[in-house]
């Protein structure tokens, strides 16, 4: 029987020697295993005027704190930030950011989306093409501390570095 075509909900079991594919369960005070809940399926309509996805509805999957999946993405070159074919020395990035306070719906339930973290990528400017691209920038000078103590820096004088002769007793939180 093809579970994915015959059943509306099904689960795939995987187990192995790694921490990420071993069985973990939560039990209540009586020792009963708590019920597993599948990820929440929500719909989100991207509403950003002029964006290529403006008015497009996405089916997203919320699988717990910080895990919202289903936003389309692309790869960028890690050195230039330019879009490129995915491969070595590239990074996958989402094609858009969902604005904080945007609504996602699951039937009659409505949820608000808020970013846990955001990223800003700088783009390279070719001054040969646009020599005035930086003309409106203003620079601020700061007095930085110097190594001779002028400017507020003082040697913390925490003593000599200890000499370690034995192998580490703990590595990555595991006692050796």
N, C-alpha and C positions, 0 to 999 in steps of 0.2 A: 504494500500500500504506500502511495506517495503522500506522506503526511502534509507537506507544504501545499499540495493541491486539494486535498480532501478535508483538512481540518482548518477551522478558523483560527485556532491557537495551538501551537505545539512548541516543545522545547527540545533543544539538542543538548545531550550530556557529553561532557568532555572531562577527562581526568588525567593526571600525570604527576611526575615527580616535582614539578616546579610549584612555587608558592601561588602563582597566578592561575593554575589549573587544578588545584586541589579543592575538595569539597569543604565549604565553610557554611555553618548554619548558626542562626541565633535561636536561643531557647528562652522561654519565659521562666518565671520563678518556679513553676511546677515541672520544668524539664521538657515541656512540649516544644517541638520545633515550630517556629513561627512560619506563617504562610509566605511563600515567595510571591512577589508581585512583579509582573512584567513591566518594562519601561512604559511610560506614559506617552501616548501618541497625540500630538497637538498639531494644529494648523496655524500657520503664521503667514499673513499677507504683508509683503515688503512694500512699504509706502514711502518711497523717497523719490520725489519728483525729478525726472530726468535720468534716473539710474536705469540701467538696462533691465533690471528686475522689478521696476516700479509696477505695482499691481499684480505681481505674480504671487500665487499662494504656494507655500512649501509645507510638506508634511515632515515635521520634526519629531525627534524622539528624545524625551527627557528621561535619562536613566539614573538620576540621583544628583546630589549637590555638585554643581560644576560640570555636568555632563549633558550638554544639549547638542545633538547630532543632526545632520541633514542639510547644513548650509553648504552650498556649492563652493568649490575652491579651485585654486590654480597654483602652479609652481612658479617661484621666482628665483632668479640667480642670487646666491647668497652674497656675492661681491657687489653687484650693481643694483639689486632690487628690481631688475627688469623682468617682465614675464618671460618664461622660457618653458621648454619641454621638461617634464619631470625626469629626474635622474640624479646621478651623483652631483654634489655641490649645489643642490637646489633645496628649496624649502617650500612645503605646502602651506598656503595661507588661505583664509576664507576670502571669497570675492566681495563680501560686504559685511558690515557690522550692524547688528540689530540695535536700533536706538533704545536706550534705557526707557522703560515705561511702555514699550510696545506690548500689544496684547497677543496672546496665543490662546486658541480655543480647543477644547476637547468636549464635543457635544454642547451641553448647556453650561459647562464649567468654563470660566475665563481665568487666565493666568497672566500676570505681568512679568516681563522679562527684564532682568537687570544684569549687566556685565559684572563678573567677578574680577576681571583684569582686562586691560586694554593695551594695545600696542600702537605705536606710531612709527612708521618707517619713513626715513628721509629719502628724497629722490635727488639724483645728481643733476646739477645745472651746468650746461655747457656755456661758459662765459664768452666763447668765440661766437656763438649763435645769438646770445642775448647778453651783451656786455653790461646792461643796466639792471640785471636781475637782482643784484645785491645792493643797489644804490640807496634803497630806502631803509636799510638796516642800520641800527645804531649800536655802538660798542660801549661797554662800560668797563672801566679799569678798576681793578681791585688790588689792594696791598696784600700780597701773599707773604706768609711767614718764610723766613730764610733759615738755613741750617745753622747759622751762628747764633741763634736765639733772638735775633732782632725780629720783631713782628709778632711776638707772643708764643713762639714754639719753644718748648723746653724738653730736654731729654728726660724720658720717664724713669731712667735708671732703675730698671727692674732686676738687675743682677745679670750674672753670666748665664749663658745657655747651658742647660744640664747636659751631661754626657750620658748617652743611653747605650748600654752594652748588651742588653738582652733583647730577644725578639718581642714584638708587641704582645701584650696579654689579651687585648681585645681588638678585634678588627671588624668594623661595620656593626658593632653592637653584639658580636658573637665572641664569647670567651674562647680563647685558643687552647 
